[in-house]
Amino acid sequence: MQGKRIDSSRRTWMRATLALAAAAAIGAAHAQPKPAAVRLADQPGAEVDYAAIWVGEMLGYFDQEGIKIDRRTYPNGPAALLDFPSGNLDAVMAGLAPIMQFAAGGGQFVMVASLTKGNAPLVGRKQFKSYKDLDGRKVGTPGLGTIHDAVLFHVEKTQGIKFQRVPGKITDIAVMLDRGEVDAFIGWEPASAAAIAKAKDAHYVAQLPPIPNAESLELIFQPKIAKENPDLVVRFLRATVRAMQYMKTNSKDNIAEIVAKKMNDPSAKAVNRMALDSVMITDPRLDMPSTRLILKTISEQGKIKPELVADVDGWLGKYLDYSFLEKAEKSIK
């Protein structure tokens, strides 16, 4: 009998040991996700626009998810999207307008979150106080396929005015303003705030676009990654949402300082703080009223076929997938 009791105790001990080992293995798998590099496209001078990503990186949230961001910088969103089908990129941060123009041309992607709203400040010489003042004037734009160009068209249509568009790189347009080659330019942050800081006679003619909660920048992933490695997308979004939550509960001064560190330029804190008033960067879901307006605007510009925007929600729904975001949010709670 005693031998049987010893054998029974031994079996119980072995079962408990195996259970603990299995639990430890599961815990380790959750604590240490499989390392992955994500080749991510952005634009120059756009650190404030994409603060959710860069703040998350600087705070170590992406490291905790086992993600290393391989930053790839393109002149603007359309340029990044042109390279997306090549497979050189895993994800792109770009404007709603160029992304949906990409879709209209047959481009394939999965849209997983909104990163920025606003983000179309109009910078000009101090003599100009409104869009109306710039009627007939030269206005720089970072590209004819950008969200900023769509905003200019919307203003022309609703205010009955006309601009002379001057396309150029965001890094060059500010110099053109200082030289008097343009009277104003519409761009993104913190490049716009930096231009004001450097120019002799410049200010925000309008810091926010004349579209309430204007949807601006989205995050898209390759369909193959979304299908074959959905956990990577969830982990990426978990780090992003945690950064958004951090930014909601901390001062803009603090955020500006973190972004300046990302830029490796401590002197950029003041510029970043000014730029943060041009953007809304803590809501990961699209603002649908402004989304509908923007997509119908680019249709009126002739950039996409009118039938595509007859049902904006239905068309967008072919690409927008909130399931990854919902899983990320639930796992944080």
ChimeraX attribute file (.defattr): number of C-alpha atoms within 10 A of each C-alpha:
attribute: neighborCount
match mode: 1-to-1
recipient: residues
	/A:1	6
	/A:2	7
	/A:3	8
	/A:4	9
	/A:5	10
	/A:6	11
	/A:7	12
	/A:8	12
	/A:9	12
	/A:10	12
	/A:11	12
	/A:12	12
	/A:13	12
	/A:14	12
	/A:15	12
	/A:16	12
	/A:17	12
	/A:18	12
	/A:19	12
	/A:20	12
	/A:21	12
	/A:22	12
	/A:23	12
	/A:24	12
	/A:25	12
	/A:26	12
	/A:27	11
	/A:28	11
	/A:29	11
	/A:30	11
	/A:31	12
	/A:32	13
	/A:33	16
	/A:34	12
	/A:35	12
	/A:36	13
	/A:37	13
	/A:38	17
	/A:39	16
	/A:40	21
	/A:41	27
	/A:42	22
	/A:43	22
	/A:44	17
	/A:45	19
	/A:46	20
	/A:47	23
	/A:48	29
	/A:49	29
	/A:50	23
	/A:51	27
	/A:52	28
	/A:53	24
	/A:54	23
	/A:55	28
	/A:56	23
	/A:57	21
	/A:58	15
	/A:59	15
	/A:60	15
	/A:61	22
	/A:62	24
	/A:63	18
	/A:64	16
	/A:65	22
	/A:66	18
	/A:67	21
	/A:68	17
	/A:69	17
	/A:70	13
	/A:71	15
	/A:72	16
	/A:73	17
	/A:74	15
	/A:75	17
	/A:76	23
	/A:77	26
	/A:78	21
	/A:79	18
	/A:80	25
	/A:81	23
	/A:82	11
	/A:83	14
	/A:84	21
	/A:85	14
	/A:86	8
	/A:87	10
	/A:88	13
	/A:89	20
	/A:90	20
	/A:91	26
	/A:92	28
	/A:93	27
	/A:94	28
	/A:95	25
	/A:96	24
	/A:97	31
	/A:98	25
	/A:99	28
	/A:100	20
	/A:101	21
	/A:102	19
	/A:103	18
	/A:104	15
	/A:105	12
	/A:106	9
	/A:107	14
	/A:108	19
	/A:109	24
	/A:110	20
	/A:111	26
	/A:112	25
	/A:113	23
	/A:114	23
	/A:115	29
	/A:116	31
	/A:117	27
	/A:118	23
	/A:119	33
	/A:120	26
	/A:121	26
	/A:122	26
	/A:123	27
	/A:124	30
	/A:125	21
	/A:126	14
	/A:127	13
	/A:128	18
	/A:129	15
	/A:130	13
	/A:131	21
	/A:132	16
	/A:133	12
	/A:134	20
	/A:135	16
	/A:136	12
	/A:137	17
	/A:138	19
	/A:139	25
	/A:140	31
	/A:141	24
	/A:142	25
	/A:143	21
	/A:144	16
	/A:145	21
	/A:146	23
	/A:147	30
	/A:148	26
	/A:149	23
	/A:150	23
	/A:151	21
	/A:152	22
	/A:153	20
	/A:154	22
	/A:155	19
	/A:156	16
	/A:157	13
	/A:158	9
	/A:159	12
	/A:160	10
	/A:161	17
	/A:162	19
	/A:163	18
	/A:164	14
	/A:165	20
	/A:166	18
	/A:167	16
	/A:168	17
	/A:169	15
	/A:170	26
	/A:171	17
	/A:172	13
	/A:173	26
	/A:174	30
	/A:175	15
	/A:176	17
	/A:177	25
	/A:178	20
	/A:179	12
	/A:180	12
	/A:181	15
	/A:182	21
	/A:183	22
	/A:184	31
	/A:185	30
	/A:186	27
	/A:187	28
	/A:188	28
	/A:189	27
	/A:190	26
	/A:191	23
	/A:192	31
	/A:193	28
	/A:194	19
	/A:195	24
	/A:196	21
	/A:197	15
	/A:198	12
	/A:199	16
	/A:200	13
	/A:201	13
	/A:202	22
	/A:203	22
	/A:204	22
	/A:205	22
	/A:206	18
	/A:207	21
	/A:208	19
	/A:209	21
	/A:210	17
	/A:211	16
	/A:212	12
	/A:213	20
	/A:214	26
	/A:215	28
	/A:216	28
	/A:217	27
	/A:218	23
	/A:219	24
	/A:220	26
	/A:221	21
	/A:222	18
	/A:223	17
	/A:224	13
	/A:225	16
	/A:226	21
	/A:227	11
	/A:228	9
	/A:229	11
	/A:230	15
	/A:231	17
	/A:232	22
	/A:233	21
	/A:234	22
	/A:235	23
	/A:236	24
	/A:237	26
	/A:238	25
	/A:239	27
	/A:240	28
	/A:241	25
	/A:242	22
	/A:243	25
	/A:244	21
	/A:245	14
	/A:246	17
	/A:247	19
	/A:248	14
	/A:249	8
	/A:250	10
	/A:251	11
	/A:252	17
	/A:253	14
	/A:254	13
	/A:255	22
	/A:256	25
	/A:257	21
	/A:258	22
	/A:259	25
	/A:260	21
	/A:261	17
	/A:262	16
	/A:263	17
	/A:264	10
	/A:265	11
	/A:266	14
	/A:267	12
	/A:268	18
	/A:269	20
	/A:270	16
	/A:271	22
	/A:272	26
	/A:273	22
	/A:274	20
	/A:275	24
	/A:276	21
	/A:277	15
	/A:278	27
	/A:279	26
	/A:280	18
	/A:281	23
	/A:282	21
	/A:283	17
	/A:284	21
	/A:285	15
	/A:286	22
	/A:287	16
	/A:288	14
	/A:289	13
	/A:290	17
	/A:291	21
	/A:292	17
	/A:293	17
	/A:294	23
	/A:295	25
	/A:296	24
	/A:297	21
	/A:298	26
	/A:299	19
	/A:300	16
	/A:301	15
	/A:302	10
	/A:303	20
	/A:304	21
	/A:305	16
	/A:306	16
	/A:307	10
	/A:308	16
	/A:309	19
	/A:310	12
	/A:311	13
	/A:312	16
	/A:313	13
	/A:314	12
	/A:315	16
	/A:316	18
	/A:317	12
	/A:318	13
	/A:319	17
	/A:320	17
	/A:321	16
	/A:322	16
	/A:323	12
	/A:324	21
	/A:325	22
	/A:326	15
	/A:327	16
	/A:328	22
	/A:329	16
	/A:330	9
	/A:331	11
	/A:332	11
	/A:333	5
